[in-house]
Amino acid sequence: MKSNYLLGRLEIHQDNVTNVLIAAHLFNITEIIEACCKYIEKQIHPSNCLGIYKFASQHDLHELTQTAWNYILVKFCVF
């Protein structure tokens, strides 16, 4: 039996990244999860790092959680 797959392109941008990531996580689509997390990592900034950390923690995105946490430690902790 031959299977048909829809091959296409997914555009990830600021307006859709969280919804795409949530859906990909729900259906366990690893490639899309990784692409969304990489996009978010490139956008991390002092103004959004706490929100990214909270979002990543709530959705069990361990690598993104760790990346956000490390960013928070570097930018806001005085040693």
N, C-alpha and C positions, 0 to 999 in steps of 0.2 A: 504494500500500500504506500502510495506516495503522499507525503505531507506538504502542504503549502504554508509558507511563512511570509509574513509581510515584513520586508526589509525596508528600512527607511532611516530617516535622520531625525534626531530629537534635538531641538534647540533649547538650551538651558539658559535662562536669564533671570535677572533679579525678580521679575514679577511672577515666575512660575517655579523657581527652584525648590522651595519648601514643599509645595503640593506634589511636584514630580517626585521628590525624595520620599515623601510619606507613602505615595502609591507604590514606588519601587520597593520600598522596605516591606510594605504589606504583602507584595507578591514575590519578595525575595529575588529581585532582578539585580544581581550583583554589579554588573557593568554600569547600570544607571545609577545605583547607589554610589559607587566609587566616583563617577563623573560629577554627580551633584556635590559630593563632599569635597572634591578637589576645587570645584567652582567656589563653594562657600569658604574654603581655606584661603583662596586668593583674595576674598573680599574682607577678611577679618581686619578689624580696626579697633582702636580703643573705644569708639562709640558703640560698637555692636558686639564686642567679644563676650560680654556677660550673657547677652541674649542668645548668641550662638552656643555658648556652653550649656545654657539651660535647655535649649531646643535639642541639642545633641544628646544630652543626658536623658531627657524624656523619651527619646526615640531609640535608645540603646545603640547609638552610633559611637562606639568606643574610641576609635581612632580620632574622629572629629572632636569628641569630648576632650581627649588628651591634648590635641593640638590647641584647642581653645584655652584649656587650663594652663598649658605651658606659656601661651601668649599672655594670659592674665598675670602669671608669675613674673614674667620678664618686664612687662610694662608697668605693673602697679606695686610690686614688692620692693622694698628697700632692704638691702642686705648689709 
